Amino acid sequence: MRTPCLLAALCWTLVTSVAPAVAAESPSPEAKARPAGPTAAELLQRIERLEQALRAQGDVQTEALSKENAALRRRVRQLEAEMTSMRTDLDDTRAAATQPDPEVEKLRAIVETLQSDLCLNDGRKPVLSQLDLELYGYVKLDASYDTHETTTGNFTVFVMPEDARTKDNEYNMTARQTRVGLRIKGPDVEGIKTSGVIEGDFYGTGGPSENRSTFRMRHAYLQLEWPEERFTVLAGQTWDLISPLNPNTLNFTILWDCGNIGHRRPQIRATKKIWLNAQKTVDLTLQAAVSRTIDRASITQTDTGSDSGQPTIQGRTALTFPFIDDRPATVGVWGHWGREEYDVDAAGHAENFDSWSAGMDLAVPVADWLTFKAEIWSGEALDTYFGGIGQGIDLGRLDGLGACGGWLAAAITPWEKWTFNIGAGVDALDESDVTVAGTRTMNRSVFGNVIYAINEQTSVGLEISHWVTEYQGRGTGDALRLQSSLIYKF
């Protein structure tokens, strides 16, 4: 913009200089009175000064443009250097990607060696390539103090009478409840899902001492499931159909012989589920099983269940439906019937008696943080089902002992990682069936515990329970039990 302005100024100067000269050829009267204008020499001097000024200004602009161009050239050279460096790094990365990683190659060699070792010489496939296996379980340490002797000490099912040992307190510590299991899945064929479970702990009998416990089987069964038909067949050893619920206690026996019945035994079970409404919120479950009555010995030490020559039948029907805030509640009715043959002498004389039960279970989630569970039952000859306080027949009458009982419990989870459980149970014999002194006639307990989850795998718990056991013709057993547990799940 400066150069056009200077040219305009130069033109204006020329005009103002030439105009007086033109006016001089025909001077007006007023012009005659004005002084004479600049001479040609003065005009040339002015023009020369303007040209010098223009050259000076042009030199300044040229110098500025030269500096700007020099800076741009330096920036372009810098960008070209960076682009060259980036191309070099990219080429190096591509070249490295095509070369094998030594660590990866080492791991690949180890895997190939293991695969080679697993291959059988006769061409058979290793079992690990065929099955989906999941190892599970937990490690548990229990420490307990009882104000009076209980059976068995590591856990409690009832209290010994105080007339035998007065205030005989005891302390126990054990890791025998530690549990190991294996879940097996597949293969699934033609819409049938197959699975199995093997599980055990260290409460097996026959261990020579507490620190050399024997491993025992808890569960060992296979299962076939037809999902479309909602039908399942189970074969093997697992929980009874009767009394399907358990209270959440740290005590290993979960109120067995004190209101909670049912155990694990070999069986073949069928389960059918039926939706009763279009919304699929009301579910009917029908179950039946053929099982074995076991673990009772007569005077000849034979198994009285197998000696009867027939199996035991179990059944359960349950209804699940929306209850409080549409949370699913379940009510079930169940029972079993079996026969036992008891040898009364070595000559083979025997007495037959029935083993049966009838009961009901209830599970109600009142809120997200509160759930109630309960069971009630009545039956006869229930010792192998943990009923009748571990007693099945009256040796005076040579007939089954009638019993009734039940339990209830509440699980409370008011805060994350914290669980509180409270409950009570009772098991009582029909005293009219009792003729032998020393028979346990009633067993009851009240418990409360708190369990804190240190993390997803590890938890610690503390439980307090009060136990009272009454005897026919003997003193009553009374004990307060304090138990702590540390559990690591895997």
C-alpha positions as CSV (number, residue, x, y, z in Angstrom):
1,M,0.0,0.0,0.0
2,R,2.9,2.3,0.6
3,T,4.1,2.4,-3.1
4,P,0.8,3.5,-4.6
5,C,0.7,6.3,-2.0
6,L,4.1,7.5,-3.0
7,L,3.2,7.5,-6.7
8,A,0.1,9.5,-5.9
9,A,2.2,12.0,-4.0
10,L,4.7,12.2,-7.0
11,C,1.8,12.9,-9.4
12,W,0.4,15.5,-7.2
13,T,3.8,17.2,-7.0
14,L,4.1,17.2,-10.8
15,V,0.6,18.7,-11.2
16,T,1.3,21.4,-8.7
17,S,4.6,22.2,-10.4
18,V,3.4,22.2,-14.0
19,A,0.2,24.2,-13.3
20,P,2.1,27.5,-12.5
21,A,4.1,27.1,-15.7
22,V,1.0,26.8,-17.8
23,A,-0.6,29.7,-16.1
24,A,2.4,31.8,-16.9
25,E,1.8,31.6,-20.7
26,S,-1.5,33.4,-20.2
27,P,-1.2,35.1,-16.8
28,S,-4.3,36.4,-15.2
29,P,-4.4,39.6,-13.4
30,E,-4.3,37.7,-10.0
31,A,-1.3,35.7,-11.3
32,K,0.6,38.7,-12.0
33,A,0.5,39.5,-8.4
34,R,1.7,35.9,-7.1
35,P,5.4,35.0,-6.7
36,A,7.0,32.7,-9.4
37,G,6.8,28.8,-8.8
38,P,9.7,26.3,-8.4
39,T,12.2,26.0,-11.2
40,A,12.9,22.8,-13.2
41,A,16.0,22.2,-11.2
42,E,14.0,22.3,-8.0
43,L,11.5,19.8,-9.5
44,L,14.3,17.5,-10.5
45,Q,15.7,17.6,-7.0
46,R,12.3,16.8,-5.6
47,I,11.9,13.9,-8.0
48,E,15.4,12.6,-7.1
49,R,14.6,12.8,-3.4
50,L,11.3,10.9,-4.0
51,E,13.1,8.2,-5.9
52,Q,15.6,7.8,-3.1
53,A,12.8,7.5,-0.6
54,L,11.1,4.9,-2.8
55,R,14.3,2.9,-3.1
56,A,14.9,3.1,0.7
57,Q,11.4,1.9,1.4
58,G,11.7,-0.9,-1.1
59,D,15.0,-2.0,0.5
60,V,13.3,-2.3,3.9
61,Q,10.4,-4.4,2.5
62,T,12.8,-6.6,0.5
63,E,14.8,-7.2,3.6
64,A,11.7,-8.1,5.6
65,L,10.5,-10.5,2.9
66,S,14.0,-12.0,2.7
67,K,13.9,-12.7,6.5
68,E,10.4,-14.2,6.3
69,N,11.4,-16.4,3.3
70,A,14.5,-17.6,5.2
71,A,12.4,-18.5,8.2
72,L,9.9,-20.5,6.0
73,R,12.8,-22.3,4.4
74,R,14.2,-23.3,7.8
75,R,10.7,-24.6,8.9
76,V,10.3,-26.6,5.7
77,R,13.7,-28.2,6.1
78,Q,12.8,-29.1,9.8
79,L,9.5,-30.7,8.7
80,E,11.3,-32.6,5.9
81,A,13.8,-34.0,8.6
82,E,10.9,-35.0,10.9
83,M,9.1,-36.8,8.0
84,T,12.3,-38.6,7.1
85,S,12.7,-39.7,10.7
86,M,9.1,-40.9,10.9
87,R,9.5,-42.9,7.7
88,T,12.6,-44.5,9.1
89,D,10.9,-45.5,12.4
90,L,7.9,-46.9,10.5
91,D,10.1,-49.0,8.3
92,D,11.9,-50.3,11.4
93,T,8.6,-51.2,13.1
94,R,7.4,-53.0,10.0
95,A,10.6,-54.9,9.8
96,A,10.5,-55.9,13.5
97,A,6.9,-57.1,13.1
98,T,7.9,-59.5,10.5
99,Q,10.6,-61.0,12.7
100,P,9.7,-63.7,15.3
101,D,9.7,-62.6,19.0
102,P,12.2,-64.7,20.9
103,E,9.9,-64.9,24.0
104,V,6.9,-65.9,21.9
105,E,8.9,-68.6,20.2
106,K,10.1,-69.9,23.5
107,L,6.5,-70.2,24.8
108,R,5.4,-71.8,21.6
109,A,8.1,-74.4,21.9
110,I,7.0,-75.2,25.5
111,V,3.4,-75.6,24.4
112,E,4.4,-77.9,21.5
113,T,6.5,-80.0,23.9
114,L,3.5,-80.4,26.3
115,Q,1.2,-81.3,23.5
116,S,3.7,-83.9,22.4
117,D,4.0,-85.3,25.9
118,L,0.2,-85.5,26.3
119,C,-0.3,-87.4,23.0
120,L,-0.7,-91.2,23.6
121,N,1.4,-93.6,21.7
122,D,-1.5,-95.6,20.5
123,G,-3.2,-92.6,18.9
124,R,-5.8,-92.0,21.5
125,K,-6.7,-88.4,22.3
126,P,-5.8,-87.0,25.8
127,V,-8.8,-86.5,28.0
128,L,-8.0,-82.8,28.6
129,S,-8.7,-82.1,24.9
130,Q,-12.3,-83.5,25.2
131,L,-13.8,-82.0,28.3
132,D,-14.5,-78.6,29.9
133,L,-13.2,-78.9,33.4
134,E,-13.6,-76.4,36.3
135,L,-11.8,-76.9,39.6
136,Y,-13.5,-75.3,42.6
137,G,-13.7,-75.5,46.4
138,Y,-12.3,-73.7,49.4
139,V,-9.8,-73.9,52.2
140,K,-11.4,-73.5,55.7
141,L,-9.9,-73.3,59.1
142,D,-12.3,-73.6,62.1
143,A,-11.4,-72.8,65.7
144,S,-14.0,-73.3,68.4
145,Y,-14.6,-73.2,72.1
146,D,-17.4,-75.0,73.9
147,T,-18.3,-74.5,77.5
148,H,-19.3,-78.2,77.7
149,E,-18.4,-81.2,75.7
150,T,-20.2,-81.6,72.4
151,T,-20.3,-84.2,69.7
152,T,-18.0,-84.3,67.9
153,G,-16.1,-81.2,69.0
154,N,-14.9,-80.0,65.6
155,F,-18.5,-79.5,64.9
156,T,-21.7,-79.8,67.1
157,V,-24.8,-81.9,66.6
158,F,-25.7,-82.3,70.3
159,V,-24.3,-81.8,73.8
160,M,-23.2,-84.6,76.1
161,P,-25.2,-84.9,79.4
162,E,-23.6,-83.0,82.3
163,D,-24.1,-85.9,84.8
164,A,-21.2,-87.7,83.0
165,R,-18.8,-84.7,82.8
166,T,-19.7,-81.5,84.6
167,K,-18.7,-78.3,82.9
168,D,-16.2,-80.1,80.7
169,N,-15.2,-77.3,78.4
170,E,-13.1,-77.9,75.3
171,Y,-11.2,-76.2,72.5
172,N,-10.9,-77.5,68.9
173,M,-9.2,-76.4,65.7
174,T,-9.4,-78.2,62.4
175,A,-9.1,-77.7,58.6
176,R,-11.1,-80.9,57.7
177,Q,-14.0,-79.0,56.1
178,T,-11.6,-77.9,53.3
179,R,-13.4,-78.9,50.1
180,V,-12.3,-79.8,46.6
181,G,-14.6,-80.3,43.6
182,L,-14.5,-80.7,39.8
183,R,-17.3,-79.6,37.5
184,I,-17.4,-81.3,34.1
185,K,-19.3,-79.9,31.1
186,G,-20.1,-81.4,27.7
187,P,-20.1,-82.6,25.1
188,D,-23.7,-81.5,24.2
189,V,-25.3,-83.7,21.6
190,E,-28.7,-83.3,19.8
191,G,-30.1,-80.7,22.2
192,I,-29.0,-82.6,25.3
193,K,-26.6,-80.9,27.7
194,T,-24.4,-83.2,29.7
195,S,-22.5,-82.4,32.9
196,G,-21.1,-84.0,36.0
197,V,-19.7,-83.1,39.4
198,I,-17.1,-84.8,41.7
199,E,-16.6,-83.3,45.1
200,G,-15.1,-84.3,48.5
201,D,-13.8,-83.1,51.8
202,F,-11.6,-84.4,54.6
203,Y,-14.2,-85.5,57.1
204,G,-13.8,-89.2,56.1
205,T,-13.8,-91.7,58.9
206,G,-10.7,-93.8,59.6
207,G,-8.1,-91.1,59.8
208,P,-5.6,-92.1,62.5
209,S,-5.4,-88.6,63.9
210,E,-6.6,-85.0,63.4
211,N,-3.7,-84.0,61.2
212,R,-4.0,-87.1,59.0
213,S,-7.6,-86.9,58.0
214,T,-9.0,-89.1,55.1
215,F,-10.6,-87.7,52.0
216,R,-14.3,-88.7,51.5
217,M,-16.8,-88.5,48.6
218,R,-19.5,-85.9,48.9
219,H,-20.9,-85.7,45.4
220,A,-20.3,-87.8,42.4
221,Y,-23.0,-87.6,39.7
222,L,-23.8,-87.1,36.0
223,Q,-26.6,-85.0,34.6
224,L,-28.5,-85.0,31.4
225,E,-30.6,-81.9,30.6
226,W,-33.2,-81.2,27.9
227,P,-33.4,-77.4,28.0
228,E,-36.3,-77.1,25.6
229,E,-38.4,-79.6,27.6
230,R,-37.1,-78.3,30.9
231,F,-36.4,-81.9,31.9
232,T,-33.4,-83.2,33.8
233,V,-32.2,-86.7,34.7
234,L,-29.5,-87.0,37.4
235,A,-27.7,-90.3,38.3
236,G,-25.1,-90.6,41.2
237,Q,-24.6,-89.4,44.7
238,T,-25.9,-86.0,45.8
239,W,-28.3,-84.3,48.2
240,D,-31.7,-85.8,49.0
241,L,-34.8,-84.4,47.4
242,I,-36.3,-83.9,50.8
243,S,-35.4,-80.9,52.9
244,P,-33.6,-79.0,50.1
245,L,-32.7,-75.9,52.1
246,N,-29.9,-75.3,54.6
247,P,-29.2,-72.5,57.1
248,N,-26.0,-70.5,56.6
249,T,-23.9,-71.6,59.6
250,L,-20.2,-71.7,60.2
251,N,-20.8,-74.9,62.2
252,F,-20.2,-77.7,59.7
253,T,-23.4,-79.7,60.4
254,I,-25.9,-76.9,59.4
255,L,-28.3,-77.8,62.3
256,W,-28.3,-81.5,61.5
257,D,-29.9,-83.5,64.3
258,C,-31.3,-80.2,65.5
259,G,-34.2,-79.5,63.1
260,N,-32.5,-79.8,59.6
261,I,-32.8,-83.2,58.0
262,G,-31.6,-84.7,54.7
263,H,-28.2,-86.0,53.6
264,R,-26.3,-87.2,50.5
265,R,-26.9,-90.6,49.0
266,P,-26.8,-92.6,45.7
267,Q,-29.9,-92.0,43.6
268,I,-31.5,-91.7,40.2
269,R,-33.6,-88.4,40.0
270,A,-35.9,-86.9,37.4
271,T,-36.9,-83.2,37.5
272,K,-39.6,-81.5,35.3
273,K,-40.4,-77.8,35.4
274,I,-43.6,-76.3,34.0
275,W,-44.5,-72.6,33.5
276,L,-48.0,-72.0,34.8
277,N,-48.7,-68.7,33.1
278,A,-47.9,-66.9,29.9
279,Q,-45.6,-64.4,31.6
280,K,-43.4,-67.2,32.8
281,T,-43.4,-66.0,36.4
282,V,-45.1,-68.9,38.1
283,D,-43.0,-72.1,37.9
284,L,-44.1,-75.6,39.0
285,T,-41.3,-78.1,39.8
286,L,-42.0,-81.9,40.0
287,Q,-39.2,-84.2,41.2
288,A,-39.0,-87.9,42.0
289,A,-36.0,-90.1,42.9
290,V,-35.1,-93.7,43.7
291,S,-32.4,-93.8,46.4
292,R,-30.9,-96.0,49.1
293,T,-31.3,-96.0,52.8
294,I,-27.8,-96.5,54.2
295,D,-25.4,-96.4,57.2
296,R,-27.4,-98.1,59.9
297,A,-26.0,-101.3,61.3
298,S,-28.0,-104.0,63.2
299,I,-26.7,-106.5,65.7
300,T,-25.1,-108.4,62.9
301,Q,-23.6,-105.3,61.4
302,T,-25.5,-105.5,58.2
303,D,-26.9,-102.5,56.3
304,T,-30.5,-102.5,57.3
305,G,-31.6,-100.5,54.2
306,S,-30.1,-102.9,51.7
307,D,-31.1,-105.9,53.8
308,S,-34.8,-104.9,53.2
309,G,-34.4,-105.7,49.5
310,Q,-36.0,-102.6,48.2
311,P,-35.0,-98.9,47.5
312,T,-36.3,-95.7,49.1
313,I,-38.6,-93.4,47.1
314,Q,-38.4,-89.6,47.4
315,G,-40.5,-86.9,45.9
316,R,-40.9,-83.1,46.0
317,T,-43.3,-80.6,44.5
318,A,-42.5,-76.9,44.6
319,L,-44.1,-73.7,43.4
320,T,-42.1,-70.5,42.6
321,F,-44.1,-67.3,42.2
322,P,-43.6,-63.4,42.4
323,F,-44.1,-62.2,46.0
324,I,-42.8,-59.0,47.6
325,D,-41.8,-56.5,44.8
326,D,-42.0,-59.4,42.3
327,R,-39.1,-61.2,44.0
328,P,-39.5,-65.0,43.5
329,A,-40.6,-66.9,46.6
330,T,-40.7,-70.8,46.7
331,V,-42.9,-73.1,48.7
332,G,-42.3,-76.9,48.5
333,V,-43.7,-80.1,50.0
334,W,-41.8,-83.3,50.1
335,G,-41.4,-86.7,51.6
336,H,-39.8,-90.1,51.4
337,W,-40.6,-93.7,52.2
338,G,-38.4,-96.7,52.7
339,R,-38.2,-100.0,54.6
340,E,-35.4,-101.4,56.8
341,E,-34.8,-104.9,58.1
342,Y,-33.2,-105.1,61.5
343,D,-31.5,-108.3,62.7
344,V,-32.2,-108.8,66.4
345,D,-29.9,-111.7,67.0
346,A,-27.1,-113.6,65.3
347,A,-29.5,-116.4,64.3
348,G,-31.0,-114.1,61.7
349,H,-34.3,-113.2,63.4
350,A,-35.3,-109.8,62.0
351,E,-37.8,-107.0,62.4
352,N,-39.0,-104.8,59.6
353,F,-39.9,-101.1,60.1
354,D,-40.6,-98.1,57.9
355,S,-38.6,-95.0,57.4
356,W,-40.6,-92.0,56.3
357,S,-40.9,-88.2,56.4
358,A,-43.2,-85.5,55.3
359,G,-42.3,-81.8,55.3
360,M,-42.4,-78.4,53.8
361,D,-39.8,-75.8,52.8
362,L,-40.2,-72.0,52.3
363,A,-37.8,-69.4,50.9
364,V,-38.9,-65.8,50.8
365,P,-36.7,-62.9,49.7
366,V,-38.3,-60.0,51.6
367,A,-35.9,-57.4,50.3
368,D,-32.6,-57.2,48.5
369,W,-30.9,-57.4,51.9
370,L,-33.2,-59.8,53.7
371,T,-34.2,-63.4,53.0
372,F,-36.1,-65.8,55.2
373,K,-35.9,-69.6,55.0
374,A,-37.6,-72.3,57.0
375,E,-38.5,-76.0,57.0
376,I,-40.8,-78.2,59.1
377,W,-41.2,-81.9,59.1
378,S,-42.4,-85.1,60.8
379,G,-41.4,-88.7,60.4
380,E,-40.1,-91.9,61.8
381,A,-36.7,-93.8,61.8
382,L,-34.8,-90.8,60.5
383,D,-31.4,-91.4,61.9
384,T,-29.7,-91.7,58.5
385,Y,-31.4,-88.5,57.5
386,F,-30.1,-86.6,60.5
387,G,-33.5,-86.7,62.2
388,G,-34.5,-88.0,65.6
389,I,-31.3,-86.6,67.0
390,G,-29.4,-89.4,65.3
391,Q,-31.6,-92.2,66.6
392,G,-33.8,-94.4,64.4
393,I,-35.3,-97.2,66.4
394,D,-36.1,-97.9,70.0
395,L,-34.3,-101.1,71.0
396,G,-36.9,-101.8,73.7
397,R,-39.8,-101.9,71.3
398,L,-37.8,-102.8,68.2
399,D,-39.7,-100.2,66.3
400,G,-39.1,-96.8,64.7
401,L,-38.8,-93.7,66.8
402,G,-41.2,-90.9,65.7
403,A,-39.8,-87.4,65.6
404,C,-40.7,-83.9,64.4
405,G,-38.8,-80.7,64.1
406,G,-37.8,-77.8,61.9
407,W,-35.7,-74.7,61.6
408,L,-35.9,-71.1,60.5
409,A,-33.2,-68.5,59.6
410,A,-32.7,-65.0,58.2
411,A,-29.9,-63.8,56.1
412,I,-29.2,-60.1,56.3
413,T,-26.8,-58.2,54.1
414,P,-27.2,-54.5,55.1
415,W,-23.7,-53.4,53.8
416,E,-21.4,-54.5,51.1
417,K,-19.1,-57.3,52.2
418,W,-21.1,-57.9,55.4
419,T,-23.5,-60.8,56.0
420,F,-25.4,-61.5,59.2
421,N,-27.3,-64.8,59.8
422,I,-29.5,-65.6,62.7
423,G,-31.7,-68.7,63.3
424,A,-32.9,-71.6,65.5
425,G,-33.7,-75.2,65.2
426,V,-35.3,-78.0,67.2
427,D,-35.6,-81.8,66.9
428,A,-37.8,-83.7,69.3
429,L,-38.8,-87.4,69.7
430,D,-42.2,-88.7,70.4
431,E,-41.6,-89.5,74.0
432,S,-44.3,-92.2,74.0
433,D,-41.9,-94.1,71.6
434,V,-39.0,-93.9,74.1
435,T,-38.4,-96.9,76.4
436,V,-34.6,-96.9,76.8
437,A,-32.8,-94.7,79.4
438,G,-30.2,-92.4,78.0
439,T,-32.1,-91.8,74.7
440,R,-31.8,-88.2,73.5
441,T,-35.4,-86.8,73.5
442,M,-34.9,-83.2,72.5
443,N,-32.2,-81.1,70.9
444,R,-32.5,-77.3,70.2
445,S,-30.1,-74.5,69.2
446,V,-30.1,-70.8,68.6
447,F,-27.3,-69.3,66.5
448,G,-26.0,-66.0,65.1
449,N,-23.0,-65.2,63.0
450,V,-21.3,-62.4,61.0
451,I,-19.2,-63.0,57.9
452,Y,-17.0,-60.3,56.4
453,A,-15.7,-60.7,52.8
454,I,-12.1,-59.4,52.8
455,N,-12.2,-59.8,49.0
456,E,-14.0,-62.0,46.5
457,Q,-12.1,-65.1,47.6
458,T,-11.4,-64.6,51.2
459,S,-13.8,-64.2,54.2
460,V,-13.7,-64.3,57.9
461,G,-16.5,-65.2,60.2
462,L,-17.5,-65.4,63.9
463,E,-20.5,-67.4,65.3
464,I,-22.1,-67.8,68.7
465,S,-24.6,-70.6,69.3
466,H,-26.4,-72.0,72.4
467,W,-27.2,-75.8,72.5
468,V,-29.4,-77.7,74.8
469,T,-29.9,-81.5,74.7
470,E,-32.3,-83.4,76.9
471,Y,-32.0,-87.1,77.8
472,Q,-34.4,-89.8,79.0
473,G,-33.5,-90.4,82.7
474,R,-30.3,-88.4,82.6
475,G,-29.1,-84.9,83.0
476,T,-29.5,-82.2,80.4
477,G,-26.5,-81.1,78.3
478,D,-26.1,-77.3,77.9
479,A,-23.2,-75.6,76.0
480,L,-22.3,-72.2,74.7
481,R,-20.2,-72.4,71.5
482,L,-17.9,-69.7,70.1
483,Q,-16.5,-70.5,66.6
484,S,-14.4,-68.5,64.2
485,S,-13.6,-69.4,60.6
486,L,-11.3,-68.2,57.9
487,I,-12.2,-69.3,54.4
488,Y,-10.4,-69.0,51.0
489,K,-12.5,-69.9,48.0
490,F,-11.1,-70.9,44.6
